[in-house]
Amino acid sequence: MKDTYQMIETPAEGFYKEKGSKFLAFAYPVRNEEEVKARQEELRKKYYDARHHCYAFMLGAKHQSYRASDDGEPKHSAGDPILGQIRAFDLTNILVVVVRYFGGTKLGVGGLINAYKTATAEALQVAEVAEKLITSELKIQFEYDQMNLVMKMIKDYALEIVHQDQAMNCTMTLAIRQNQFDEVAEKFGTMHPLKVLTSGD
């Protein structure tokens, strides 16, 4: 089972020109729809005089949430080609907006599809892409004298400490790579008196 996904690290831009029309592509790393809306508002303010702001976004480690908009262009001529490129580059947690300045000559649906696709590809080709792990969280509780054992497990499996609390007992929430989750949870489960409090997404 694949337990990684790819996203861009920093914003990237692309440009395409056809028969006087200019297509400015902007790709952004985003985590949720609030960030999508904020980026769209920024671009609408900056490029307020553009004819169209077409976009597509993909969210979620498993590419589970996505949307595409033609913003007044003929149906499926803008948003879908943008989304198609996001899929072709196998990216998620990304928003791509292509701002169009109309040049006076109609391009036809085929011309538009090519323009939006090419502008998006130009931005994605120069974007810095990083591979991220899909993780699930495990919460454990243990006594101080088990700290060295716990820390060894964290080091051996390259686990990420999301949260820790050292009150009466030590509690830790760990992010574990999905492919290793069952194995790590089982090992912690055998480390009595350590307790596995919660497990899963």
N, C-alpha and C positions, 0 to 999 in steps of 0.2 A: 504494500500500500504506500502510495506517495505521501510523504509527510513534510514536503517543502512547497513553498510558493515563491514567485518572483514579483518584486515591485520596484518602481524607480525610486532612487534615493533623493533626488533633487528635481526641481522643475526643469523642463526642456522645451525648446521651441523649434518649429519647422515652418517652411514657407513654400508656397507654390503659386505660380502666376499662369493664367490661361486667358487669352483674348481680352486682356485688360482687367479681368477680375483677379483680385488678390485674395489668397487664402492663408491666413495666419493661424498656425496650430500651436496650442499651448497644452502641455502635459504636466499634470501635478500629482504628487503622491498624496493620497487622502485616506482617512481611516473610517469616515462615516458620512452620512448625507448632509450633516451640518457643515462639514468642511467643503463638501461639493458646492453647496449653496453659497458659502462665503467666497469661494474662488470665482464662481459665476458672477456674483455681484461686483467683485473687483473689476472683472473684464468688461462688464456692461457699462460701468462708469468710465473706464479708460477708453473703450472703443464704442462710445455711445452713438457714433454716427455710422456704424457699420450696418449693412442690410440684414445680415443673419449671424446668429451665435448658435451654431449647431454643436451638439456635444454627445458624448457617451461616457458612462462610467461603469466600472466593475469593482465590487467590494467583496470582501470575505476571503479567507484563506482557501476556501473550496470554490471560489468564483460563484457564490450562491446569489448574489444580488447585483443586478445590472439594469441599465436603462439607456435608451438612445432617443435623441430628439432631432427632427429635421428643421425645427424653428422656421416654418414657412416655406422651406424648399419643397420640391415635389416629393411625395411619399417614398421613403426608403432610399432617397438619393444622397443623404448626408449622414444622418445618425448611424445607420447600419454599416456603411463603409468604415466609419470611425471605429465602431465596436468590433468590426471584423479585423481591423489591424491590432486592436488591443488583444484579441484572441490569438491572432497569428503570432504575436510576440510573447504569448503566454504570460500576460501580466494581470495583476489584480491590485486592489487598493489604489486605483488610478482614475483620474478624470482627464479627458482630452476635450478641449473646446476648440473648434475651428471657426474663426471670425472671418466672414466674407465681406469684402468690399466689391460691389457690383461694377463691372467695367463697361456696361452698356450693350454687350453682346450675349445673348442667351447661349448656354453651353449644351443644353439638352440633358436628359437624364443620364445618359452614358458619360457625357463630359463631366457632369457634376460628381458622379460616383468616382470617377478617376481622380478628380481634383481633391475631394475630401479624403480619399484613400491615400493619395500621394503626400498631401500636406501632413497627415497624421504619421505616416511612415517616416517622413523627414524628421519629425520631432522624436519619435521613438528610437530611431537609429542612433541619435546622439545622446540619448538618456543614459544615465548611469544606473545600471540594474543590479540589484542585490538579491541573493537567495535567502529566504527566511524560513525558519522552522515552524511547523504547526505543532503547538504544544497543548497539553492539558495540565490542569493544576492538581496537586496533591497536598493536603494539609496533614502534618504530623505533629505529635506531641511526645516529648521525651525528657528524660532527666539529664541533669548537667553532665553526669559521668559518661553519658553516651555521645557527647558532643563530637569527640574525635572520630567515632565510628560514622556518625551522620555526615561529618565534613568529608570523610574519605569517600563515601558514596556520592556526595555532591561532586567531588573532584573526578572520580572514576567515570561518572556518566555525564559530566559537563552540564549539570543541572543549574538552573537559574533560581536564585532565592528571590521570590516576589515580595515576601513579607516575613518578618520574624519578630517574635515577642518573647522576652526573657523575664517573665514575671515569676510565679511560683514554679511552674514547669516551663521548659522551652517549647514554643510552638513555631512552626515554620510552614509557609506555603511555598511550594516549589513548582516551577514550570518544567515539565518533562516532555521531551520529544515523543510524539505520539507512537512511533514504532517501538519505543522502549518502555512505554508507560506500564504495561502489565508486568513486565519483568521487574522494574524498579519498585512498583507498589508491592509486589509479592515479597521482594527482599526486605523492604521496610517492615512488612507484616510479620516477618520471623524474628525481628530484633526486639524481643521483649525486654523491659516493659514498655518500649516505644508503642504508641498507638497511632494508627492511621485514622484520622478523624473524618476527612472527606476526600473523595476521589472523583475524577472525571472532569468534563468540561465545565 
